[in-house]
Amino acid sequence: MLKTRCHMRFVAGVLIAGLAFTRPLSAQEPYPGFDAYVAKALVTLKVPGAAVAIVRNDSVLYVKGFGVLAAGSQTLVNERTLFEIGSSSKAFTATVVSMMVSDGKMKYDDLVSKYLPDFKLADPAASAQVTLRDALSHRSGIGRGELIWIDAGTSRDDVLHRVRFLRPESSFRSKWSYQNIMFLAAGVAAGNAAGSTWDDLIQQRIFTPLGMTSSAPTYKGVTTPNVATPHSMEKDSVVRKGQFNAENIAPAGSILSNAVDMAQWLRFQMNDGVVGGKRLVSSAALKETHTSQMLVGAGGPGGGEQTLFNTYGMGWFVQDYRKELVWQHGGNTPGMTTAVGMMPEKKLGVVVLSNTDHTQLPDMLMHYIFDRHLGAPVRDYVAEATARAAARRPPVDTTAPHVAVSAPLPLTTYVGTFVDSMYGEATVALVNGKLEMSRGLVRGTLEYWNANNFRWWNNGSISALSAFIKFEVTPDNKVTGVYYGMAPDISLLTRKATAGGGRGGRSGGAGN
């Protein structure tokens, strides 16, 4: 195994807990034609910027930025440009929990309620049994409930309280069900166990000793202007987005990092939790995060045509690719996409960061690198995906234009505040002759569509263009509620009484 020497020193004026490690950064392409392939892929997939890091045999083989910080900008992405890594943050949370286990402050099979006494789930049996292991392996049985936190203007504590009103989508521990709020619970629990916070644990137990000097748990910790701008694709055009506020769900997906720092994260994971000869977490505790806990299925998220088994550990998909063991976890925010993957038995790790929402680029490049390393037949994944997309695209837009008509009731009938225990309050107001609805950080115009349905043209980070809202109307034409949520987690928010009494959501009102 090729090893490079690590040495201790001060880096940029920061004392790295007695362990500071520097590595020469290499921009020399790892495989013939690689740089040209990446550059072409960005153009083909309309991704403004990306960064790639490759680690092999505990050495940083390659780290390089491509493209620009923002569409229309001349500022180039480099290896130190920060990106939102989204759900790739989950492995950091699982690793922090493993450190608490290693310290004897937690056990994987401890109840979540041991560290969060107020924590409850809608299913009493699940609520009484759910453990940290369950939380970290997506087997709690509850639905996603994303609008409990997305643009909700709520705190982490609020989100953890409201999850008790989220209906199960399967029985407890029977099915793998991706769940962000349970990772929030695990992260907050780890902070409580340490007498600290998740944010401080990430900084002190991972970023600092690994020398991840630019990374930040959330945007609050960012101190550099070298940050990529989020983008999304709207009608085949690249559109700039605002920064994603993941503060209230942070342990599930708020970390910002760059190619240089993420290379150190790969080294740490593949070196069994040891950095420069110092062990930061016990081998047994870290190994549990890389061990299959729940079956996902080859056709599930993270799988592919070369994947025969697909499971989830804790914060990592544990699967195979071309019959080689892989630990990987992607990340997606409303404006960026990330791929982080390792072939631990081959001592190969890959990170691809990008500043476009739901682009296939990072995953394609990761598997392209895996193929090149394994000597597999070289495939142009980008060209293949582009051809498939073109074949699926209808030749013309056959959608009939919506014909504007008036709502069946006076607009003042719809005005009011509507409330639910899980989603909180939504307010409908009449502004300059038009209905507007606001909920949390999201506000927008309601356009009448048909029956009791309105289209909500809002400024939300996820539903950035529109969503349909349905009002509940009684036979005597009284508006008593509004249906809100993303399927299958749609809830009826009932009209809030203006003075005393009245209906108030699924459990008798918000805050129960």
C-alpha positions as CSV (number, residue, x, y, z in Angstrom):
1,M,0.0,0.0,0.0
2,L,1.3,3.4,-1.0
3,K,1.4,5.7,2.0
4,T,2.5,9.3,2.4
5,R,3.9,10.6,5.6
6,C,1.7,12.8,7.8
7,H,3.2,15.4,10.1
8,M,1.9,17.6,12.8
9,R,2.0,21.4,12.5
10,F,-0.1,24.5,12.7
11,V,-2.2,25.2,9.7
12,A,-3.4,28.7,8.8
13,G,-3.2,29.7,12.4
14,V,-5.6,27.0,13.6
15,L,-4.4,24.4,16.1
16,I,-5.8,21.1,14.9
17,A,-6.1,19.3,18.2
18,G,-2.5,18.3,18.0
19,L,-3.1,16.7,14.6
20,A,-2.8,18.8,11.4
21,F,-2.2,17.0,8.2
22,T,-1.3,18.4,4.8
23,R,-1.2,16.6,1.5
24,P,0.1,17.9,-1.8
25,L,-2.9,18.6,-4.0
26,S,-2.8,17.0,-7.4
27,A,-4.7,18.3,-10.4
28,Q,-3.0,15.9,-12.8
29,E,-5.7,13.9,-14.4
30,P,-5.9,10.4,-12.9
31,Y,-6.9,8.7,-16.2
32,P,-6.2,9.8,-19.8
33,G,-8.9,12.0,-21.1
34,F,-10.6,12.4,-17.7
35,D,-10.5,16.2,-17.5
36,A,-12.0,16.6,-21.0
37,Y,-14.7,14.1,-20.2
38,V,-15.7,16.0,-17.0
39,A,-15.7,19.4,-18.8
40,K,-17.8,18.0,-21.6
41,A,-20.3,16.5,-19.1
42,L,-20.8,19.8,-17.5
43,V,-21.7,21.4,-20.8
44,T,-24.0,18.5,-21.9
45,L,-25.9,18.3,-18.6
46,K,-25.9,22.1,-18.2
47,V,-24.2,22.1,-14.8
48,P,-22.4,25.4,-14.1
49,G,-19.8,24.1,-11.7
50,A,-18.4,21.0,-10.1
51,A,-15.4,19.7,-8.1
52,V,-13.9,16.2,-7.9
53,A,-11.7,14.5,-5.4
54,I,-10.2,11.0,-5.7
55,V,-8.4,9.2,-2.9
56,R,-6.4,6.0,-3.4
57,N,-4.3,4.1,-0.9
58,D,-4.7,6.8,1.7
59,S,-3.3,9.4,-0.7
60,V,-5.2,12.3,-2.4
61,L,-4.7,11.2,-6.0
62,Y,-6.7,14.0,-7.6
63,V,-8.6,17.2,-6.6
64,K,-9.9,19.7,-9.1
65,G,-12.7,22.2,-9.7
66,F,-14.5,22.7,-13.0
67,G,-16.8,25.4,-14.4
68,V,-18.0,28.5,-12.5
69,L,-19.5,29.4,-9.2
70,A,-22.8,30.6,-10.8
71,A,-24.4,30.6,-14.2
72,G,-23.3,33.7,-16.1
73,S,-20.4,34.3,-13.7
74,Q,-16.7,34.3,-14.7
75,T,-15.5,33.2,-11.2
76,L,-14.1,29.7,-11.5
77,V,-14.8,26.8,-9.2
78,N,-11.6,25.5,-7.6
79,E,-10.8,22.6,-5.2
80,R,-11.7,24.8,-2.2
81,T,-15.1,26.0,-3.4
82,L,-17.8,25.1,-0.9
83,F,-20.9,23.2,-1.9
84,E,-24.0,22.1,0.0
85,I,-23.5,18.3,0.4
86,G,-27.1,17.6,1.4
87,S,-27.8,14.1,2.6
88,S,-24.1,13.1,2.4
89,S,-24.2,14.8,5.8
90,K,-26.0,11.8,7.2
91,A,-22.7,9.8,7.4
92,F,-21.2,12.6,9.5
93,T,-24.1,12.3,11.9
94,A,-23.8,8.6,12.1
95,T,-20.1,8.9,12.7
96,V,-20.6,11.4,15.5
97,V,-23.0,8.9,17.1
98,S,-20.4,6.2,16.7
99,M,-18.0,8.4,18.5
100,M,-20.4,8.8,21.4
101,V,-20.8,5.0,21.4
102,S,-17.0,4.7,21.4
103,D,-16.9,7.1,24.4
104,G,-19.4,5.1,26.3
105,K,-22.0,7.9,26.3
106,M,-24.4,6.2,24.0
107,K,-25.3,2.7,22.7
108,Y,-26.8,2.1,19.2
109,D,-29.7,0.2,20.7
110,D,-30.5,2.9,23.3
111,L,-34.0,4.3,22.9
112,V,-34.1,7.7,21.2
113,S,-36.3,8.9,24.1
114,K,-33.4,8.3,26.5
115,Y,-31.7,11.4,25.1
116,L,-34.9,13.1,23.9
117,P,-37.5,12.6,26.7
118,D,-40.3,14.4,24.8
119,F,-39.8,12.4,21.6
120,K,-42.8,10.4,20.3
121,L,-44.0,8.8,17.2
122,A,-47.7,8.3,16.1
123,D,-47.5,4.5,16.5
124,P,-47.3,3.9,20.2
125,A,-45.4,0.6,19.7
126,A,-42.8,2.2,17.5
127,S,-42.6,5.2,19.9
128,A,-41.8,2.9,22.8
129,Q,-39.2,0.9,20.9
130,V,-37.4,3.2,18.4
131,T,-33.7,3.2,18.9
132,L,-30.7,5.2,17.6
133,R,-30.0,2.3,15.3
134,D,-33.5,2.5,13.9
135,A,-33.2,6.3,13.5
136,L,-29.9,5.9,11.6
137,S,-31.0,3.1,9.3
138,H,-34.4,4.5,8.0
139,R,-36.5,1.7,9.5
140,S,-38.9,3.7,11.8
141,G,-41.8,3.1,9.5
142,I,-42.9,6.7,9.3
143,G,-43.5,8.7,6.1
144,R,-41.1,11.5,5.0
145,G,-43.2,14.4,6.1
146,E,-40.8,16.8,4.5
147,L,-43.0,19.9,4.8
148,I,-42.8,19.6,8.5
149,W,-39.4,21.3,8.1
150,I,-38.9,22.5,4.6
151,D,-39.5,26.3,4.5
152,A,-41.5,25.9,7.7
153,G,-39.8,28.6,9.7
154,T,-39.6,26.1,12.6
155,S,-36.8,25.2,15.0
156,R,-35.2,21.7,15.4
157,D,-37.2,21.3,18.6
158,D,-40.4,22.2,16.8
159,V,-39.7,19.6,14.1
160,L,-39.0,16.9,16.6
161,H,-42.2,17.7,18.4
162,R,-44.4,17.7,15.3
163,V,-43.1,14.3,14.0
164,R,-45.5,12.6,16.5
165,F,-48.3,13.6,14.2
166,L,-46.8,12.0,11.1
167,R,-48.6,8.9,10.0
168,P,-46.6,5.6,9.5
169,E,-46.3,4.4,6.0
170,S,-45.3,0.9,7.1
171,S,-45.1,-1.1,10.2
172,F,-42.1,-0.6,12.5
173,R,-38.9,-2.1,11.2
174,S,-40.7,-3.9,8.4
175,K,-39.5,-1.7,5.5
176,W,-36.7,0.7,4.6
177,S,-38.3,4.2,4.5
178,Y,-36.0,7.2,3.9
179,Q,-36.5,9.7,6.7
180,N,-34.7,13.0,7.4
181,I,-36.4,13.8,10.7
182,M,-35.1,10.6,12.3
183,F,-31.5,11.7,11.5
184,L,-32.3,15.1,13.1
185,A,-33.4,13.1,16.2
186,A,-30.2,11.1,16.2
187,G,-28.0,14.2,15.8
188,V,-29.7,16.2,18.5
189,A,-29.6,13.1,20.8
190,A,-25.8,12.9,20.2
191,G,-25.4,16.5,21.2
192,N,-27.4,16.0,24.4
193,A,-25.4,12.9,25.3
194,A,-22.2,14.9,24.9
195,G,-23.6,17.9,26.8
196,S,-23.1,19.9,23.6
197,T,-24.8,20.3,20.2
198,W,-24.6,18.5,17.0
199,D,-23.0,21.5,15.3
200,D,-20.2,21.6,17.9
201,L,-19.6,17.8,17.7
202,I,-19.3,17.9,14.0
203,Q,-16.8,20.8,14.2
204,Q,-14.8,19.5,17.2
205,R,-14.8,15.8,16.7
206,I,-14.6,15.6,12.9
207,F,-13.7,18.8,11.0
208,T,-11.0,20.0,13.4
209,P,-9.0,16.7,13.8
210,L,-9.4,15.8,10.1
211,G,-8.1,19.2,9.0
212,M,-11.4,20.0,7.2
213,T,-10.7,23.7,7.8
214,S,-13.2,25.2,5.3
215,S,-16.1,23.0,6.0
216,A,-19.1,24.2,8.1
217,P,-22.0,22.4,9.8
218,T,-24.5,25.0,8.4
219,Y,-24.3,28.2,6.5
220,K,-23.9,30.0,9.8
221,G,-20.3,28.7,10.0
222,V,-19.2,29.8,6.5
223,T,-16.5,32.4,6.5
224,T,-15.3,32.4,2.8
225,P,-16.9,34.0,-0.2
226,N,-15.8,30.9,-2.3
227,V,-19.2,29.3,-2.2
228,A,-21.0,27.8,-5.2
229,T,-24.4,29.2,-6.1
230,P,-27.3,26.7,-6.1
231,H,-29.2,26.2,-9.4
232,S,-32.1,24.2,-10.7
233,M,-33.3,23.2,-14.2
234,E,-36.6,24.8,-15.1
235,K,-38.0,24.2,-18.6
236,D,-34.5,23.1,-19.8
237,S,-32.9,26.3,-18.6
238,V,-30.5,26.8,-15.7
239,V,-31.9,29.1,-13.0
240,R,-30.1,30.4,-10.0
241,K,-31.5,29.5,-6.6
242,G,-31.0,30.9,-3.1
243,Q,-29.0,29.2,-0.4
244,F,-30.9,26.3,1.1
245,N,-31.8,26.9,4.8
246,A,-31.4,23.4,6.4
247,E,-30.8,24.8,9.9
248,N,-33.9,23.0,11.3
249,I,-33.0,19.6,9.9
250,A,-29.2,20.1,10.0
251,P,-28.0,16.6,11.0
252,A,-29.8,15.2,8.0
253,G,-28.3,17.5,5.4
254,S,-26.9,20.9,6.1
255,I,-23.1,20.5,5.8
256,L,-21.0,22.6,3.4
257,S,-17.7,21.3,2.3
258,N,-15.2,21.3,-0.6
259,A,-13.2,18.7,-2.6
260,V,-10.0,19.2,-0.5
261,D,-11.8,18.6,2.8
262,M,-14.0,15.8,1.6
263,A,-10.9,14.0,0.5
264,Q,-9.8,13.9,4.2
265,W,-13.2,12.5,5.1
266,L,-12.7,9.7,2.6
267,R,-9.3,8.9,4.1
268,F,-10.7,8.8,7.6
269,Q,-13.5,6.4,6.7
270,M,-11.3,4.0,4.7
271,N,-8.6,4.1,7.4
272,D,-10.9,2.7,10.0
273,G,-11.3,6.0,12.0
274,V,-7.5,6.6,12.3
275,V,-5.9,9.9,11.3
276,G,-2.1,10.2,11.3
277,G,-1.8,7.3,13.7
278,K,-4.4,8.6,16.1
279,R,-7.7,6.7,16.5
280,L,-10.7,9.0,16.8
281,V,-13.4,6.4,17.1
282,S,-13.2,2.7,18.0
283,S,-13.0,0.3,15.1
284,A,-16.1,-1.7,16.4
285,A,-18.3,1.4,16.7
286,L,-17.4,2.8,13.3
287,K,-17.7,-0.6,11.6
288,E,-21.3,-0.8,12.7
289,T,-22.1,2.3,10.4
290,H,-20.6,0.4,7.5
291,T,-22.6,-2.8,8.3
292,S,-25.9,-3.6,6.7
293,Q,-28.8,-2.9,9.0
294,M,-31.8,-2.9,6.6
295,L,-32.5,-4.3,3.1
296,V,-33.1,-1.6,0.5
297,G,-33.3,-3.8,-2.6
298,A,-31.3,-3.6,-5.8
299,G,-33.9,-1.5,-7.5
300,G,-34.2,1.0,-4.6
301,P,-32.4,4.3,-4.2
302,G,-28.6,4.0,-4.6
303,G,-28.9,0.9,-6.7
304,G,-28.0,0.4,-10.4
305,E,-27.6,-2.1,-13.2
306,Q,-24.3,-3.3,-11.8
307,T,-25.7,-3.7,-8.2
308,L,-26.6,-7.1,-7.0
309,F,-27.3,-6.3,-3.3
310,N,-28.4,-3.0,-1.9
311,T,-28.6,-2.4,1.9
312,Y,-28.4,0.5,4.3
313,G,-26.0,0.7,7.2
314,M,-26.1,3.8,9.3
315,G,-25.6,6.9,7.2
316,W,-24.3,4.8,4.3
317,F,-25.7,2.7,1.5
318,V,-23.8,-0.6,1.8
319,Q,-23.9,-2.4,-1.6
320,D,-21.8,-3.8,-4.4
321,Y,-20.8,-2.5,-7.8
322,R,-19.3,-4.9,-10.3
323,K,-19.1,-7.3,-7.4
324,E,-17.0,-5.0,-5.3
325,L,-18.1,-3.7,-1.9
326,V,-19.2,0.0,-1.9
327,W,-20.1,2.4,0.8
328,Q,-21.8,5.5,-0.6
329,H,-24.3,8.2,0.0
330,G,-25.4,10.9,-2.3
331,G,-26.8,14.3,-1.3
332,N,-29.3,16.6,-2.9
333,T,-30.6,20.1,-1.9
334,P,-32.8,22.4,-3.9
335,G,-29.8,23.7,-5.7
336,M,-26.9,21.2,-5.5
337,T,-26.1,17.5,-5.9
338,T,-23.3,15.4,-4.4
339,A,-21.9,11.9,-4.7
340,V,-19.6,10.3,-2.1
341,G,-18.6,6.7,-2.6
342,M,-15.8,4.3,-1.6
343,M,-14.6,0.9,-2.6
344,P,-13.0,0.1,0.8
345,E,-11.4,-3.2,-0.3
346,K,-9.8,-1.3,-3.2
347,K,-8.9,1.7,-1.0
348,L,-10.6,4.0,-3.6
349,G,-12.8,6.9,-2.6
350,V,-14.6,9.5,-4.8
351,V,-16.4,12.7,-4.1
352,V,-18.2,14.7,-6.8
353,L,-19.8,18.0,-5.8
354,S,-22.0,20.1,-8.1
355,N,-24.1,23.2,-8.0
356,T,-27.3,21.9,-9.7
357,D,-30.3,20.3,-8.2
358,H,-31.0,16.7,-9.1
359,T,-28.4,16.4,-11.8
360,Q,-27.1,13.0,-12.6
361,L,-23.6,14.3,-13.1
362,P,-22.1,13.3,-9.6
363,D,-23.4,9.8,-9.6
364,M,-22.3,9.2,-13.3
365,L,-18.8,10.6,-12.6
366,M,-18.4,8.5,-9.5
367,H,-19.3,5.3,-11.4
368,Y,-17.2,6.4,-14.4
369,I,-14.2,6.6,-12.0
370,F,-15.0,3.3,-10.4
371,D,-15.0,1.7,-13.9
372,R,-11.7,3.3,-14.9
373,H,-10.1,2.1,-11.6
374,L,-11.4,-1.4,-12.1
375,G,-10.4,-1.6,-15.7
376,A,-14.0,-2.2,-16.7
377,P,-15.2,-1.4,-20.2
378,V,-15.4,2.4,-20.5
379,R,-18.9,3.7,-20.9
380,D,-20.0,7.2,-21.6
381,Y,-22.7,7.4,-19.0
382,V,-23.5,11.0,-19.8
383,A,-24.1,10.3,-23.5
384,E,-26.3,7.3,-22.6
385,A,-28.4,9.3,-20.2
386,T,-28.8,12.1,-22.7
387,A,-30.0,9.7,-25.3
388,R,-32.5,8.1,-22.9
389,A,-33.8,11.5,-21.9
390,A,-34.2,12.6,-25.6
391,A,-36.1,9.4,-26.4
392,R,-38.5,10.0,-23.5
393,R,-39.1,13.7,-24.3
394,P,-42.3,14.3,-26.2
395,P,-41.8,16.1,-29.6
396,V,-44.1,18.9,-28.7
397,D,-45.8,20.2,-25.5
398,T,-49.3,18.8,-25.8
399,T,-50.5,20.2,-22.5
400,A,-53.7,22.3,-23.1
401,P,-53.3,25.8,-21.7
402,H,-55.3,26.5,-18.5
403,V,-58.4,28.6,-19.1
404,A,-58.7,31.2,-16.4
405,V,-62.2,31.2,-14.7
406,S,-63.5,32.8,-11.6
407,A,-63.7,30.9,-8.3
408,P,-67.2,29.6,-7.4
409,L,-67.3,31.6,-4.2
410,P,-66.5,35.2,-3.3
411,L,-62.7,35.4,-2.6
412,T,-63.4,36.7,0.9
413,T,-64.9,33.3,1.7
414,Y,-61.5,31.7,1.5
415,V,-59.7,34.2,3.7
416,G,-58.6,33.0,7.1
417,T,-56.0,31.1,9.2
418,F,-55.9,27.4,9.0
419,V,-54.1,25.2,11.5
420,D,-52.9,21.7,12.0
421,S,-50.8,20.0,14.7
422,M,-48.2,18.7,12.2
423,Y,-47.9,21.6,9.8
424,G,-48.8,24.5,12.0
425,E,-50.6,27.6,10.5
426,A,-51.3,28.7,6.9
427,T,-52.9,32.0,6.3
428,V,-55.0,33.0,3.3
429,A,-55.4,36.8,2.7
430,L,-56.9,39.0,0.1
431,V,-54.2,41.3,-1.3
432,N,-54.9,43.8,-4.1
433,G,-57.9,41.7,-5.2
434,K,-56.0,38.4,-5.3
435,L,-55.7,35.6,-2.8
436,E,-52.3,34.9,-1.3
437,M,-51.4,32.1,1.0
438,S,-48.4,32.1,3.4
439,R,-47.1,29.3,5.5
440,G,-43.7,29.5,7.3
441,L,-41.2,31.1,5.0
442,V,-43.3,30.5,1.9
443,R,-45.7,33.0,0.4
444,G,-47.5,33.2,-3.0
445,T,-50.6,33.9,-5.1
446,L,-53.5,31.5,-5.2
447,E,-54.8,31.1,-8.8
448,Y,-58.2,29.4,-9.1
449,W,-57.9,26.2,-11.1
450,N,-61.1,24.1,-10.9
451,A,-63.6,22.7,-8.4
452,N,-62.2,23.7,-5.0
453,N,-58.6,23.7,-6.2
454,F,-56.2,26.6,-6.5
455,R,-52.7,26.7,-7.9
456,W,-50.2,28.2,-5.4
457,W,-47.5,30.1,-7.2
458,N,-45.0,30.4,-4.4
459,N,-41.4,31.2,-3.5
460,G,-40.6,28.0,-1.7
461,S,-37.3,26.3,-2.2
462,I,-38.7,22.9,-3.1
463,S,-42.0,23.7,-4.8
464,A,-40.4,26.8,-6.4
465,L,-43.0,27.2,-9.1
466,S,-46.3,25.9,-8.0
467,A,-48.4,23.5,-5.9
468,F,-52.0,22.6,-5.9
469,I,-54.1,23.6,-2.8
470,K,-57.6,22.2,-2.2
471,F,-60.1,23.9,0.1
472,E,-62.7,22.0,2.1
473,V,-66.1,23.4,1.4
474,T,-69.3,22.4,3.1
475,P,-72.6,22.0,1.2
476,D,-73.7,25.4,2.4
477,N,-70.6,26.9,0.8
478,K,-68.5,27.5,4.0
479,V,-64.8,27.1,3.7
480,T,-63.7,25.0,6.7
481,G,-60.2,23.9,5.8
482,V,-57.4,23.5,3.3
483,Y,-55.5,20.4,2.4
484,Y,-51.7,20.9,2.6
485,G,-48.7,18.7,2.1
486,M,-46.8,16.5,-0.3
487,A,-48.3,13.1,-1.1
488,P,-48.7,10.9,0.8
489,D,-48.4,13.2,3.8
490,I,-51.3,15.5,3.0
491,S,-53.2,16.9,6.0
492,L,-56.4,18.9,6.4
493,L,-55.6,22.3,8.1
494,T,-58.9,23.4,9.7
495,R,-60.1,27.0,10.0
496,K,-58.9,28.6,13.2
497,A,-61.7,30.2,15.2
498,T,-61.3,33.9,15.5
499,A,-62.5,33.9,19.1
500,G,-62.6,30.9,21.4
501,G,-63.5,27.3,20.5
502,G,-63.5,25.8,17.0
503,R,-61.8,23.1,15.1
504,G,-58.0,23.1,15.0
505,G,-56.3,20.3,13.2
506,R,-55.8,16.5,13.5
507,S,-55.3,16.5,17.2
508,G,-57.4,19.4,18.4
509,G,-55.0,22.2,17.4
510,A,-51.4,23.0,16.9
511,G,-49.0,22.4,19.7
512,N,-50.6,19.3,21.1
